[in-house]
Amino acid sequence: MQECDPFFFQGCDPATDSFMFFSFQDTPANNDRDNQDTYDCQVIVSWPYRAEFLGRSEPTETPATSEERLRLMKEITRDWASPFRDVVQDMPSTSTVQAIRLEDWPPEEGSWENFDGRATLVGDAAHAMTMYRGEAANHGITDVARWLDFHLPVLKSKERSGGDLKGACDAYEREMIARTHLAVLASRQACLDAHDHERVNERSPLVSKRAPIATA
Ligand SMILES: Cc1cc2nc3c(=O)[nH]c(=O)nc-3n(C[C@H](O)[C@H](O)[C@H](O)COP(=O)(O)OP(=O)(O)OC[C@H]3O[C@@H](n4cnc5c(N)ncnc54)[C@H](O)[C@@H]3O)c2cc1C
């Protein structure tokens, strides 16, 4: 897998419209496990929620147990090419397979109360998005940077009034909501495209360039 990429990669299966994401979480050089000569890897397999997938009449639900989930992952990847197939097929039966619920929430102005600027939302709490563009945490970090940009001048000012705090918070929310509303929808489209191979082209948000975010 390291020959494919030292960090991570993703790919779609044109035959089934299923999708793989592989990443190294750590390596022998930086893990603190007892058996240090090991790698920690994340292997994600996702599939389109529709009838006829794997020849089944009903859409395929996520199984309830880890064992059943591993069995499904192996069924989905059975006809993939090496090494993508092998990395799933060789997973030991003791592997823990967790389900990720794909949900998103495009934020809108007025969706929450900021109590005159004394409380607001940042990160996933403000703008949960699917992970198919890998940008949610980046936006969470940007939220904090922008919150500071708007609030530090007010907090450092000796002559501030209550209205200044509310103004800074409203300005933060306007910037954050405009930026992340689009990001949530782009990530949603990337998720849909990831499971529809025909749609994966240079215009798809799955592979298109991530927009650089201007800082104040
Ligand atoms: C598979 C996957 C891959 C991803 N890849 C990327 C990527 O490549 N790039 C990227 O930018 N983003 C990625 N993300 C998204 C990223 O992980 C999230 O955007 C980020 O972790 C959100 O951080 P957060 O602090 O806002 O929320 P969280 O990380 O969810 O933190 C919230 C914390 O609050 C705690 N909590 C909840 N309720 C309470 C309560 N009532 N009291 C006290 N504590 C509470 C939770 O336990 C949690 O620790 C990925 C996500 C997934 C699932």
The ligand as an SDF file (V2000), in Angstrom:
LIG
                    3D

 53 58  0  0  0  0  0  0  0  0999 V2000
  -13.5510    8.7030    8.1480 C   0  0  0  0  0  0  0  0  0  0  0  0
  -13.3550   10.1900    8.2810 C   0  0  0  0  0  0  0  0  0  0  0  0
  -12.3380   10.8030    7.5950 C   0  0  0  0  0  0  0  0  0  0  0  0
  -12.1380   12.1860    7.7060 C   0  0  0  0  0  0  0  0  0  0  0  0
  -11.1210   12.7550    7.0010 N   0  0  0  0  0  0  0  0  0  0  0  0
  -10.9210   14.0870    7.0910 C   0  0  0  0  0  0  0  0  0  0  0  0
   -9.8600   14.6940    6.3750 C   0  0  0  0  0  0  0  0  0  0  0  0
   -9.0900   14.0400    5.6550 O   0  0  0  0  0  0  0  0  0  0  0  0
   -9.7090   16.0420    6.4760 N   0  0  0  0  0  0  0  0  0  0  0  0
  -10.5270   16.8070    7.2500 C   0  0  0  0  0  0  0  0  0  0  0  0
  -10.3380   18.0360    7.3050 O   0  0  0  0  0  0  0  0  0  0  0  0
  -11.5470   16.2380    7.9540 N   0  0  0  0  0  0  0  0  0  0  0  0
  -11.7580   14.9090    7.9060 C   0  0  0  0  0  0  0  0  0  0  0  0
  -12.7830   14.3220    8.6190 N   0  0  0  0  0  0  0  0  0  0  0  0
  -13.6430   15.1670    9.4620 C   0  0  0  0  0  0  0  0  0  0  0  0
  -13.0340   15.4440   10.8470 C   0  0  0  0  0  0  0  0  0  0  0  0
  -12.7470   14.2230   11.5020 O   0  0  0  0  0  0  0  0  0  0  0  0
  -14.0440   16.2650   11.6600 C   0  0  0  0  0  0  0  0  0  0  0  0
  -14.4500   17.3970   10.9170 O   0  0  0  0  0  0  0  0  0  0  0  0
  -13.4560   16.7370   12.9680 C   0  0  0  0  0  0  0  0  0  0  0  0
  -13.0060   15.6490   13.7610 O   0  0  0  0  0  0  0  0  0  0  0  0
  -14.5060   17.5300   13.7360 C   0  0  0  0  0  0  0  0  0  0  0  0
  -13.9270   18.0530   14.9010 O   0  0  0  0  0  0  0  0  0  0  0  0
  -14.8370   18.6970   15.9970 P   0  0  0  0  0  0  0  0  0  0  0  0
  -13.9050   19.0420   17.1100 O   0  0  0  0  0  0  0  0  0  0  0  0
  -15.6790   19.7720   15.4080 O   0  0  0  0  0  0  0  0  0  0  0  0
  -15.8580   17.5630   16.4370 O   0  0  0  0  0  0  0  0  0  0  0  0
  -15.5350   16.1380   17.0830 P   0  0  0  0  0  0  0  0  0  0  0  0
  -14.1970   15.6200   16.6480 O   0  0  0  0  0  0  0  0  0  0  0  0
  -16.7500   15.3170   16.8350 O   0  0  0  0  0  0  0  0  0  0  0  0
  -15.4060   16.4730   18.6240 O   0  0  0  0  0  0  0  0  0  0  0  0
  -16.5300   16.7030   19.4330 C   0  0  0  0  0  0  0  0  0  0  0  0
  -16.2080   16.1330   20.8170 C   0  0  0  0  0  0  0  0  0  0  0  0
  -17.2650   16.4830   21.7040 O   0  0  0  0  0  0  0  0  0  0  0  0
  -17.5400   15.3670   22.5110 C   0  0  0  0  0  0  0  0  0  0  0  0
  -18.9200   15.5180   23.0040 N   0  0  0  0  0  0  0  0  0  0  0  0
  -20.0720   15.3140   22.3390 C   0  0  0  0  0  0  0  0  0  0  0  0
  -21.1220   15.5670   23.1230 N   0  0  0  0  0  0  0  0  0  0  0  0
  -20.6300   15.9480   24.3190 C   0  0  0  0  0  0  0  0  0  0  0  0
  -21.2230   16.3510   25.5430 C   0  0  0  0  0  0  0  0  0  0  0  0
  -22.5560   16.4140   25.6790 N   0  0  0  0  0  0  0  0  0  0  0  0
  -20.4020   16.6700   26.5680 N   0  0  0  0  0  0  0  0  0  0  0  0
  -19.0520   16.6230   26.4400 C   0  0  0  0  0  0  0  0  0  0  0  0
  -18.4390   16.2560   25.2780 N   0  0  0  0  0  0  0  0  0  0  0  0
  -19.2160   15.9270   24.2470 C   0  0  0  0  0  0  0  0  0  0  0  0
  -17.3460   14.1690   21.5910 C   0  0  0  0  0  0  0  0  0  0  0  0
  -17.1010   12.9920   22.3320 O   0  0  0  0  0  0  0  0  0  0  0  0
  -16.1000   14.6020   20.8220 C   0  0  0  0  0  0  0  0  0  0  0  0
  -14.9050   14.2480   21.4820 O   0  0  0  0  0  0  0  0  0  0  0  0
  -13.0020   12.9540    8.5200 C   0  0  0  0  0  0  0  0  0  0  0  0
  -14.0400   12.3300    9.2230 C   0  0  0  0  0  0  0  0  0  0  0  0
  -14.2310   10.9570    9.1060 C   0  0  0  0  0  0  0  0  0  0  0  0
  -15.3610   10.3120    9.8740 C   0  0  0  0  0  0  0  0  0  0  0  0
  1  2  1  0
  2  3  1  0
  2 52  2  0
  3  4  2  0
  4  5  1  0
  4 50  1  0
  5  6  2  0
  6  7  1  0
  6 13  1  0
  7  8  2  0
  7  9  1  0
  9 10  1  0
 10 11  2  0
 10 12  1  0
 12 13  2  0
 13 14  1  0
 14 15  1  0
 14 50  1  0
 15 16  1  0
 16 17  1  0
 16 18  1  0
 18 19  1  0
 18 20  1  0
 20 21  1  0
 20 22  1  0
 22 23  1  0
 23 24  1  0
 24 25  2  0
 24 26  1  0
 24 27  1  0
 27 28  1  0
 28 29  2  0
 28 30  1  0
 28 31  1  0
 31 32  1  0
 32 33  1  0
 33 34  1  0
 33 48  1  0
 34 35  1  0
 35 36  1  0
 35 46  1  0
 36 37  1  0
 36 45  1  0
 37 38  2  0
 38 39  1  0
 39 40  1  0
 39 45  2  0
 40 41  1  0
 40 42  2  0
 42 43  1  0
 43 44  2  0
 44 45  1  0
 46 47  1  0
 46 48  1  0
 48 49  1  0
 50 51  2  0
 51 52  1  0
 52 53  1  0
M  END
$$$$
